[in-house]
Amino acid sequence: MSPTLELTCELIRCPSVTPEDQGCQGLIAERLAALDFTLEPMPYGEVQNLWARRGTEGPLLCLAGHTDVVPPGPLDLWDSDPFDPVIRDGLLYGRGAADMKGSLAAMVTAVESFVAVHPDHPGSIAFLLTSDEEGPAVNGTAKVVERLQQRGEHIDYALVGEPSSREQLGDSIKNGRRGSLSGFLTIQGKQGHVAYPHLAKNPFHAAVDALAALCAEVWDRGNDYFPPTSFQIANLNMGTGAENVIPDRLEVQFNLRFSTELDPETIKRRVRAILDRGDFDYELAWRLSGHPFLTTPGKLVEAARAAIREVCGLETELSTGGGTSDGRFIAPTGAQVVELGPLNATIHQVNECIAVADLDQLHRIYGRLIEQLLLPRAE
């Protein structure tokens, strides 16, 4: 069993459902301490975070990831215990195998191999780990980055181990993500008997044209790096439980995944302009999960491309699709950010898995990327 596979299995055995860490960071910290990393736990509330750094000079390469996982769901749907790693037909099964304990293990073993050969390497290597990525993401990476900024500690390059590959390892990396803005809309109507609609005001009937207009709106057309902004209704709630009563309110939850062509305030103004055309009273609250970010092709992107080309024989594609990641908290500091990890086909699913062979390849990719960023000449 390779060191990367062995560590991945150890991490999977920790049932670290958000916001629990369940010993994952301790396992990693022990190995980093043996490499002379300075360890700095940064707990906030019930969230465990770890900042570990080797070196004091720049450039600083940060390997970022999360030790928490989503709940496994009904255990009877799994072919094996989600927290007892099992290998079947070349695949390692377990919750977090792909998202993202396999990446964390590959990062650790890649650094171990690099330091063994280059104990006096230039620059610095850091790990930023959190147990609050799959949850609210309030007391995790965002808080650590805030503390680093307060003391003037600057990240030059951030490699996030999120599962970025689509069909084979290395075929896609993410050099940015869309922003995420959620709206919580309440349409006020008037309750009444369905047989006497003239004495009531159905909030859905009143708002349906406005909702249709929001769905049909062309928010932007995207750009060279981002697809067009998407508006999606996630939840609709109304009703009293009775079939003969017109309810007095409609609650709508919607989300916009937006490109760098838009900003949150512009979106809010345009949404309100559409709603204000309707004949109804409403209340609207907002929650911004993250701004869009983009790392244009430069040293980090090119190092990732070269490492994948050397190890996998592929020309990787750049992508900004998918959900949000903790890269959104690191990018605003001026760091170059890339997400590079295993296949995302089974993440958050029953029987989540990762190819055993991909773990060792990922170890090699990360190692080669570290060499290219920190050594004067990649060896």
N, C-alpha and C positions, 0 to 999 in steps of 0.2 A: 504494500500500500504506500503510495507516494505521500510525502509530507503534506502536500496540499489537500489531497483526499482525506487524509487522517484528520487534519484540523477542521475541514468542512464537517466531517461527521461529528467531531466533538462539539462544534457550534450548534449543529442541528439538534443535538441531544439536550440543549438548553431551551426549555419551552418559553421563549422570550416574546410572548404576545404583548403588543403595545399596551402600556409604556414600559413593560418589564424588560430587564436586561438578562436576568437569571444567570449571571456569571460569565456571559460572553466576553465582555470587556476585560474581565479579570484574566481570562485565558489568553487574550491577545496581549494584555499589558505585561504579563509574565514573560512572554517571548520577546517583547520589545525591550523590557528592562535588561534582558541578557545581551542586547545589542547596544547598550548604553544610551537608550532613549531617556529623556527626562519626562516623567509621567506627571500629568496634572489632571486629576479628576475634577470635573466641573458639574456637579449635580445641581439641578434646579427643580424644586418640587419633588415629584416622584420620578423624574426623568434622570437617567444616568448618562453622562457625557464624559468623553475622555479626549484630552489634547495631549499628544505625545510627540516630542520633537527630538531629532538628532542633528546637532550642528547649530551654529549661531549665525552663520553668514548666508547671504543670498547667492543664487536664487533659492526660494523656498518652494519645494514641491509638496503639496498636501494630498494625501490619499484619504478620500472621504467616503463614509458609508454609514449604514445603520445596522444595528444588531437586533432591532425589533422586527417582528413579523406580524402578518395579519392572522386572525383566528383561523384554525383549520376547518371550522365548520363541522357538520355531522361526521363523527368518527367512523360510522358504519359505511360511509361512502368511500373511504380510503381502502386501498388494497393492503396497506400496512400502517402501523402506528406512525403518524406524521412526525413525531419527535423521537423516533427510533430509526435512524438511517439504514436503508436497505438498498443493495445493488441488485438490479434485475436487468439482464440483457444489455449491459453496458451503461445503464442509467442509474444514477443515485437519486433515490426518492426521499423526500422529507420536506416539511414546511421550512421555507427559507433556503432551500438548496440553490435556487436560481436568484431569489430576491431576498437578501443578497449575501448569504453566508459563504457561498462558493467564491464570490469575488473578494470578500474580506480575507478568506484563507489564502487565495492566490496573491493578494497584495502582501500579506505577511511573509509568505515563503519567498516571494520575489525579492523583498527587501533583505531577508536573511541571506539569500544567495548573493545579492549585490554587495552587502557589507562584508561578507566573507572574502570577497575578491578585492574590494575597495574600502578597506577600513578607514582610510583617511580621505574619503571622497570630498570634493568641493561641494559648496552649497549645503542645503539642509533638506531633510525629509521629515514630514510630520504626518501623523494620523489624526483625523478628526472623526470620532465615532459618537453616535447618539442612539438612544432607544426611543426617540420621538419623531420618526419620519413617517411611519404608517398611520399615525394618529393626528392630533391637532397641529403638530410641528411648531409649537410655540416655545417650549422650554428646551429645545434641542440645538440644532446647528445654528439657528438664528441667534441664540443667546451666546454661544461660544464665539461666533464671529464678532458679535458686538463687543465682547470682552477683549478679543484680540485687537480690534481697532482702537479701543480705549487706551491700550498700552503700546500702540504703534507697531504691532506685529503684522507684517504684510505678507499675504500669500501671493506668489507669482503664478504658479500653475496648480490647478486642482483637477485631480483625476477622480471622478465619482464612479463607483463600481456598479451602477444601476444596470440591469439587463437591457442592453441596447440592440442586441443582434436579432434578426428576424428569422432567417432560415438556416444559416450556418454561422458559426462563431466568426465575428469580425466583419460581417457583411454590412454592418451599419453602426455608426457611432453618432451620438447626439452632441452637437456643438451649440445647442440652445434649446430653449423651451418657450412655449407660449405662456402668456399671462393667464390668470384665472380669476374671474370676478363673478361672484354669485349674488343674485338678487332675491329678496324675500318680499313678495308682493301680496297685499291683502286688499281685495275688492269688496267694498261694502254695499250690500243690497238691503232689501226689506223682506222679512219673513212673511209668509202667507200661505193660504190654501192653494193647491195647484188648480183647483176648479175656479178660483177667482184671481187670475194672474193680474188683473187690472188694479187689485188692491195690494199687490206686492211688487217687488223689484228683484228679479232673478239676477244675481251678480255675474253668473256665467254668460247669460244672454247679453248683459250690458257690456261685458268686456271682451266677448269673443272676437270682434273685429280688431280690437287693439292687439290681442294676443296673436291673431293671424298675421297682423302687420309686423309684429316683432319677429315672428318666425320667417317672414318673407323678406325682411330687410337685408340688403346687401351692405354689410358693415364695412368691408374693404375687399380688396382683391388680392391681398397677400403681397409678397415680394419674392425676391430671388431665394430667400431662406425660409420664409414662413408661408403656410397655406392661408387662405382667407379665414378671417375670424368667423367662429361658429357660435350660434345662439341655440341653446337647447333647453327645453322645459324638462325638468327632472321630476317634479312632483306637482300634482293637482289635488287639492282637498276641499270638498264641500259636502254638505248633506247633513241631515239630522238623524238619519237612520229610518225615517218614515217615508213611505212612497207617495204620500199625499201632501207633503210640505215643501214649499219653496224655501231653501235656506237663506240666511241673511248675509252670508259671507263666502267668499272664495279665496283660498290661499294657494298661491302659485310660487314655486321655487324654480328658478332658472339659473343657467350658467353661461357665461361667455368665455371661451378660450380665444384670446386675442393676440394678434401679431404686434410687431413693432410699428405698424402703421397707425395704431390707436393707443390712447392712454385712458386710464380709468375714468377721469373726469369727463372726457369727451363721450365715452360710452354712456355714462350716467345721464348727461344732458340729452342725448339722442333718445334714450329709453323714455325719459320723462316727457319729451316732446311728443312721442307717439301716444303715450298714455293720456296726456292732457287733451288730446283730440277727442277722447271718448266722453260719454255722458255718464260718469260714475265717480264716486269718491274712492280714493285709494290711499294706502300707506305703503311706503317702500323703504326697506333697509338693505344695506349692502355689506358684503364681506369680501375683501380682497385677499386672496391666498398667495398671490405673487405676481410681480411684474414680468414681462417677457425679458429674456436675456439672450445674447448672441455672442459667440466667440468666432470671429472671422478667421479664415485660414491664416495661421501664423506658426510659431515654433511648436506649440503644444499640438495643434491639429496635425501638423506635418510629422511630428514625432510619432503620433498615434497611427497615422497612415503608414509610415515606414515600418513600424513594429508589426502591424498586421500583415503588411505585404511580405515581410521576411518570414514570419512564423506560419501564416496561413496561406500565403500565395494569392491573396485577394486584394482587389482595389476596393476599399471600403467606400460607402456612400455616407454623406453628411445628412443628418435629419434633425428636425426640430419638433417632430410629432410626439404624440403620447401625452401623458399627464404631467404633473409638476414633479420636481425633485428638489432636493436640498441644494442643488447647484444654484437655485434662485437666490439663496442667501449669501453665497460666496461671490458670485459674479459682480454684484454692485460695488465690491471693494476694489475693482479693477483687475482682478485675477482672470487669467484665461481658464476656462472651464470646459472639460470634455467628459462625457459619460461613455464608458466603455465597459461592457460586461457580456454575460452569456445570453443565450436565447431567452426571449420573453414569452414564449408560446404557452408555458404552463404556470406563470406567476399568478398568485392569488387563487389558484384553482386547486381542486382535489387532485391528489397524486402529483403535486409539483415535483419537478425533477430537473436534473442537469446531467449531461453526458460526462462520464468519468474522464474520457479523453480530453474534453474541453477544459477541464480544470487544469490539467498540466499545460495545455496550450495557453490558457489565460495567464498562468504563472510566467510563461516565457514572454508573452506579449508585454506584460507589466514590467518584467525585468529589462527588456530591451528598451521600453519607453523611458524608464528611469535612467538608463545609461545615456540615452540620447539627450536627455534634458540636463543632466548633471555633470557628465564627463566632458572635458574640453573637446575630445574627439571620441565619438562612439566607437568602442572596440568590438 
